[in-house]
Every structure is written in C-alpha cells, then in structure tokens.
Amino acid sequence: MIDHAGLSVSDVARSKAFYHAALAPLGYAVLMEFEQFAGFGVAPKPDFWIGQGSPNQPRVHIAFRADSRAIVDAFHRAAVAAGGRDNGPPGLRPHYHDNYYGAFVLDPDGHNIEAVCHLPA
C-alpha cells in the first residue's frame, strides 16, 4: 500500500492553485503546508505532495481514483479551467479494461495527471 506520493514543481504557488482546483472534485484539499511544500488529501491525511524544485524528468504520471464517471468529468473541467492542458478527454479506455473511464491533463509543469473510475456506468 502506498502511503503518499509527491513531485517537484517549478512554482509551488502556481501548482498549489492548479491542484487545489483540479483535485477539489475528488474531495482533495490542502491539508498541510510548509515553506516550499503543500500536501493534498482527503482529511485527515495528505497523500499527495508538491515541492519546490526542478520538475521531475521525465515528467510524472499520477492517477487519482474517482468514485464516479461524473467526478472524472468534473476533474477534467476543473483542471482545464485552472490552466491544465487537455491530454485526453473523459471517456472509456477499453484497452485497459471494459469499465476504465479516465481523463488526463498536463499540470503547469507538464506532469500527466489523471482521474479514473473503474466502475460501470
């Protein structure tokens, strides 16, 4: 079981604003902050961290589990509205499995961020 994951970003304030908006449909919020770090999660514990630094090379792919396809759709809308670049609109990805419904966006540093629901419609 993974306890937490994180990535380096070029501008913590910009990325914090992006992730705050993009992850809100998933129930995520900023739960901890330090000088150059922010931890997001569903209370009570952050499980996704961003920190000031040189963006990871190669860029990272992180997928967040969503409880419904509507939440995947909301994630994609929120992420694009917050400045993310579309990297795959919401939809079925049957090459993974029959019920794989995901959406992909590139964050401000080009990391591939996904929301995915594995449940049938």
Number of C-alpha atoms within 10 A of each C-alpha: 3 5 8 13 12 16 19 21 24 16 17 18 14 16 23 21 13 20 24 19 21 27 23 19 21 20 13 20 21 21 16 14 13 8 8 13 19 23 22 25 20 15 12 8 14 19 17 21 19 22 23 17 14 12 17 14 8 8 14 16 14 15 13 15 14 22 13 18 24 15 21 27 21 19 28 29 20 20 27 19 13 19 18 25 17 18 17 14 15 22 16 18 14 10 8 9 10 12 18 17 26 26 25 27 25 21 23 18 18 18 22 20 23 23 28 26 21 17 13 10 9
